[in-house]
Amino acid sequence: MSDPQLIRIGARSSPMSLAQVERVRAELAAANPGIATEVVPFTTSGDRWSGALVELGGKGAFTRELDQALLAGTIDLAVHCVKDVPGDRPVPAGTVFAAYLKRDDLRDALVHPGGLTLDRLPAGSRIGTSSVRRVAQLAQRWPELEPVPIRGNANSRLAKLDAGVVDALLLAVSGLERIGAQDRITEILTVEQMMPAVGSGTLALQCRSEDEAVVEAVGALNDAETFRQTTAERMLLHVLQGHCNSPIAAFATTEHDGRLSLRARVFSADGKTTLDAHEWDRNALALGTSVAATLLRQGAHEVINAIPH
Ligand SMILES: NCc1[nH]cc(CCC(=O)O)c1CC(=O)O
């Protein structure tokens, strides 16, 4: 297969997205010295809209425009946070995830200018997050803290924090590292305290399925264990069929013997109900399906559907 000469990469203009694209360009250049890359800037509906994402009508607010550009042939590659890719449906027909990059830290972090941890924050502290998953887990373990909706990219959220709009922020460790703001972290939460979202810390590289040269060049960047873990996590989400307001948390890891472990939780919005499952299997698809089935037997549909969406 001949090398593609030039790969045009669609990228959202936030600092986090641009950092992600620079990682992809560096890894592509190292794996295929003959390839040139070009960055095509994008603003998605999710970037433009500052209200609640649920009001944007359906999922994929951060991926839709890039999907369309790929299919229209104006870009050859889209870089997505797996966490932002809808999990209840397959990736758009005609496109493929040709690689998952080696996963970064999947945990969430607290950013509090005074250096406190969640356990020490005074009652009534305003915690900036719009994630239903984080809100439910805050309500469950730290009911005296007050979640406050906040949107915008991580840099603008940090600026709002510094302006006193909120007292603290919950953000992904990986995202803060990508924008060089890891020194703002005051507490890294354990997965037990704050179970991560499906796909946390993982980047997916999406190409046109028929574009064999690009699929092959990009495929060289795939990390086999991240691929297995992501496959298990996204299978779980697919079977659960959550809506965009579903507090679902799950993460897969690889055991020393090569089996995958998949832990998953489904929360009610108030955090009072937690469904919990943890299973192991060598087969990622079987594992995702089985853990989802376990949660469904515990009443996951009822918990998910009780939340307005
Ligand atoms: N929800 C937006 C989003 N999508 C991916 C990341 C961070 C990187 C990742 O977890 O892959 C973030 C920011 C955050 O949650 O703090």
The ligand as an SDF file (V2000), in Angstrom:
LIG
                    3D

 16 16  0  0  0  0  0  0  0  0999 V2000
  -16.3330   16.3100   28.6520 N   0  0  0  0  0  0  0  0  0  0  0  0
  -15.3610   16.9780   27.8580 C   0  0  0  0  0  0  0  0  0  0  0  0
  -14.0750   16.2270   27.8190 C   0  0  0  0  0  0  0  0  0  0  0  0
  -13.8820   15.2410   26.9270 N   0  0  0  0  0  0  0  0  0  0  0  0
  -12.6490   14.6930   27.1590 C   0  0  0  0  0  0  0  0  0  0  0  0
  -12.0630   15.4000   28.2010 C   0  0  0  0  0  0  0  0  0  0  0  0
  -10.7530   15.1590   28.8070 C   0  0  0  0  0  0  0  0  0  0  0  0
   -9.9220   14.0770   28.2270 C   0  0  0  0  0  0  0  0  0  0  0  0
  -10.4550   12.6930   28.4120 C   0  0  0  0  0  0  0  0  0  0  0  0
  -11.0160   12.3230   29.4640 O   0  0  0  0  0  0  0  0  0  0  0  0
  -10.2740   11.9180   27.4580 O   0  0  0  0  0  0  0  0  0  0  0  0
  -12.9660   16.3780   28.6220 C   0  0  0  0  0  0  0  0  0  0  0  0
  -12.7720   17.3760   29.6790 C   0  0  0  0  0  0  0  0  0  0  0  0
  -13.0430   16.8800   31.0670 C   0  0  0  0  0  0  0  0  0  0  0  0
  -13.8940   15.9980   31.2670 O   0  0  0  0  0  0  0  0  0  0  0  0
  -12.4200   17.4020   31.9980 O   0  0  0  0  0  0  0  0  0  0  0  0
  1  2  1  0
  2  3  1  0
  3  4  1  0
  3 12  2  0
  4  5  1  0
  5  6  2  0
  6  7  1  0
  6 12  1  0
  7  8  1  0
  8  9  1  0
  9 10  2  0
  9 11  1  0
 12 13  1  0
 13 14  1  0
 14 15  2  0
 14 16  1  0
M  END
$$$$
